[in-house]
Amino acid sequence: MSDNSFSASPAIHLGAFLRTLTAPLIVWGAAVFTVTAAGQPDVVCVTPAAWLMALWCGGQYVRLSGGRPGHLGPALVGAALGLGMGLIFMLVSAQTMPIAPDEAGKSQILTAVMVLGGIAVCAALSTFTARATLRRYARDR
């Protein structure tokens, strides 16, 4: 598909955005809170592996937007997913993991890395799979 076809589509399809974003956030949030409630809050440290859910988001967003995702949609849905996962990390680590006073600075840096890294990585992964899905759509037409 050429970039000209993108200019006519809206920057973001709200319905596709919300439907794509909610599924992985619910799955990851439920998994983290269930395992944390069972006494293993360290599961939140697997958040970087959960960023791979953004690969699904890119293709799903393209499918739900009818093959016209706009310029920003896939990146924004990935960034929102990364932010949501970062907030889950922040909430669980702040509430359940004891931190020594001399380690507070390191904990804040780790949390910032998880939030900002999640935004960047998830946006990139989502955009990558959205572009791959669009190429597949163009080839099939």
Kinemage of the C-alpha trace (Angstrom):
@kinemage 1
@onewidth
@group {chain A} dominant
@subgroup {mainchain}
@vectorlist {calphas} color= white
{ca met a 1} P 0.000 0.000 0.000
{ca ser a 2} L 1.299 3.448 -0.761
{ca asp a 3} L 1.513 6.264 1.759
{ca asn a 4} L -1.173 8.146 -0.201
{ca ser a 5} L -3.803 5.674 0.995
{ca phe a 6} L -2.877 6.507 4.564
{ca ser a 7} L -3.425 10.244 4.158
{ca ala a 8} L -7.161 9.748 3.572
{ca ser a 9} L -7.606 7.613 6.698
{ca pro a 10} L -7.918 9.105 10.177
{ca ala a 11} L -4.842 9.228 12.383
{ca ile a 12} L -6.399 6.668 14.706
{ca his a 13} L -9.438 4.382 14.615
{ca leu a 14} L -10.790 4.638 18.147
{ca gly a 15} L -12.789 1.386 18.077
{ca ala a 16} L -9.848 -0.612 16.722
{ca phe a 17} L -7.538 1.117 19.186
{ca leu a 18} L -9.626 0.250 22.235
{ca arg a 19} L -10.402 -3.312 21.158
{ca thr a 20} L -6.753 -3.986 20.369
{ca leu a 21} L -5.465 -2.430 23.577
{ca thr a 22} L -7.830 -3.989 26.086
{ca ala a 23} L -7.209 -7.683 25.369
{ca pro a 24} L -3.463 -7.829 26.156
{ca leu a 25} L -3.803 -5.439 29.100
{ca ile a 26} L -6.546 -7.566 30.633
{ca val a 27} L -4.556 -10.767 30.066
{ca trp a 28} L -1.327 -9.328 31.494
{ca gly a 29} L -3.048 -7.543 34.364
{ca ala a 30} L -5.019 -10.639 35.336
{ca ala a 31} L -1.922 -12.834 35.179
{ca val a 32} L 0.153 -10.447 37.284
{ca phe a 33} L -2.526 -9.843 39.884
{ca thr a 34} L -3.442 -13.536 40.140
{ca val a 35} L 0.156 -14.663 40.622
{ca thr a 36} L 0.849 -11.723 42.956
{ca ala a 37} L -2.193 -12.646 45.065
{ca ala a 38} L -0.801 -16.187 45.264
{ca gly a 39} L 2.288 -14.748 46.946
{ca gln a 40} L 4.695 -14.320 44.023
{ca pro a 41} L 4.916 -10.580 43.255
{ca asp a 42} L 8.200 -11.135 41.415
{ca val a 43} L 6.176 -12.145 38.359
{ca val a 44} L 5.999 -8.453 37.496
{ca cys a 45} L 9.703 -8.640 36.629
{ca val a 46} L 8.741 -10.626 33.531
{ca thr a 47} L 7.153 -7.476 32.080
{ca pro a 48} L 9.792 -7.141 29.306
{ca ala a 49} L 8.741 -10.567 27.999
{ca ala a 50} L 5.119 -9.414 28.060
{ca trp a 51} L 6.081 -6.553 25.741
{ca leu a 52} L 5.996 -9.183 22.994
{ca met a 53} L 2.200 -8.924 23.141
{ca ala a 54} L 2.696 -5.747 21.108
{ca leu a 55} L 3.523 -7.967 18.123
{ca trp a 56} L -0.069 -9.192 18.178
{ca cys a 57} L -1.390 -5.638 18.601
{ca gly a 58} L 0.063 -4.297 15.357
{ca gly a 59} L -1.566 -6.912 13.138
{ca gln a 60} L -4.798 -6.886 15.088
{ca tyr a 61} L -5.084 -3.111 14.822
{ca val a 62} L -4.622 -3.303 11.045
{ca arg a 63} L -7.280 -6.034 10.767
{ca leu a 64} L -9.790 -4.162 12.935
{ca ser a 65} L -9.220 -0.897 11.077
{ca gly a 66} L -9.998 -2.586 7.760
{ca gly a 67} L -6.448 -2.368 6.452
{ca arg a 68} L -6.364 1.429 6.830
{ca pro a 69} L -4.628 2.000 10.167
{ca gly a 70} L -3.492 5.578 9.581
{ca his a 71} L -0.003 6.817 10.332
{ca leu a 72} L -0.139 6.890 14.119
{ca gly a 73} L -2.533 4.106 15.076
{ca pro a 74} L -0.185 1.115 15.379
{ca ala a 75} L 2.492 3.128 17.183
{ca leu a 76} L -0.024 4.671 19.565
{ca val a 77} L -1.658 1.361 20.435
{ca gly a 78} L 1.794 -0.098 21.119
{ca ala a 79} L 2.830 2.905 23.197
{ca ala a 80} L -0.397 2.720 25.201
{ca leu a 81} L 0.190 -0.983 25.800
{ca gly a 82} L 3.729 -0.305 26.997
{ca leu a 83} L 2.476 2.463 29.268
{ca gly a 84} L -0.228 0.222 30.707
{ca met a 85} L 2.229 -2.582 31.382
{ca gly a 86} L 4.631 -0.087 32.920
{ca leu a 87} L 1.891 1.191 35.214
{ca ile a 88} L 1.069 -2.375 36.260
{ca phe a 89} L 4.775 -2.875 37.029
{ca met a 90} L 4.857 0.362 39.004
{ca leu a 91} L 1.750 -0.488 41.017
{ca val a 92} L 2.741 -4.043 41.882
{ca ser a 93} L 6.371 -3.279 42.653
{ca ala a 94} L 5.446 -0.298 44.849
{ca gln a 95} L 2.783 -2.207 46.763
{ca thr a 96} L 4.301 -5.653 47.217
{ca met a 97} L 8.081 -5.498 46.985
{ca pro a 98} L 9.902 -4.147 50.023
{ca ile a 99} L 12.687 -1.736 49.170
{ca ala a 100} L 15.541 -0.821 51.473
{ca pro a 101} L 15.918 2.951 51.945
{ca asp a 102} L 19.328 2.945 50.260
{ca glu a 103} L 17.834 1.150 47.217
{ca ala a 104} L 14.976 3.619 46.622
{ca gly a 105} L 16.845 5.514 43.899
{ca lys a 106} L 17.664 2.331 41.999
{ca ser a 107} L 14.044 1.225 42.263
{ca gln a 108} L 12.834 4.514 40.801
{ca ile a 109} L 15.293 4.226 37.923
{ca leu a 110} L 14.171 0.645 37.235
{ca thr a 111} L 10.540 1.731 37.241
{ca ala a 112} L 11.287 4.599 34.839
{ca val a 113} L 13.167 2.219 32.540
{ca met a 114} L 10.256 -0.236 32.587
{ca val a 115} L 7.694 2.471 31.789
{ca leu a 116} L 9.695 4.368 29.157
{ca gly a 117} L 11.247 1.216 27.698
{ca gly a 118} L 7.814 -0.392 27.474
{ca ile a 119} L 6.428 2.591 25.609
{ca ala a 120} L 9.288 2.624 23.104
{ca val a 121} L 9.627 -1.135 22.573
{ca cys a 122} L 5.892 -1.827 22.338
{ca ala a 123} L 5.393 1.051 19.891
{ca ala a 124} L 8.201 -0.277 17.697
{ca leu a 125} L 6.978 -3.895 17.799
{ca ser a 126} L 3.391 -2.915 17.066
{ca thr a 127} L 4.445 -0.713 14.155
{ca phe a 128} L 6.645 -3.479 12.771
{ca thr a 129} L 3.850 -6.050 12.677
{ca ala a 130} L 1.356 -3.503 11.369
{ca arg a 131} L 3.654 -2.781 8.426
{ca ala a 132} L 4.170 -6.492 7.804
{ca thr a 133} L 0.410 -7.058 7.877
{ca leu a 134} L -0.144 -4.183 5.457
{ca arg a 135} L 2.436 -5.632 3.059
{ca arg a 136} L 0.613 -8.964 3.223
{ca tyr a 137} L -2.709 -7.207 2.522
{ca ala a 138} L -1.198 -5.391 -0.474
{ca arg a 139} L 0.282 -8.611 -1.857
{ca asp a 140} L -3.058 -10.458 -1.534
{ca arg a 141} L -4.975 -7.770 -3.427
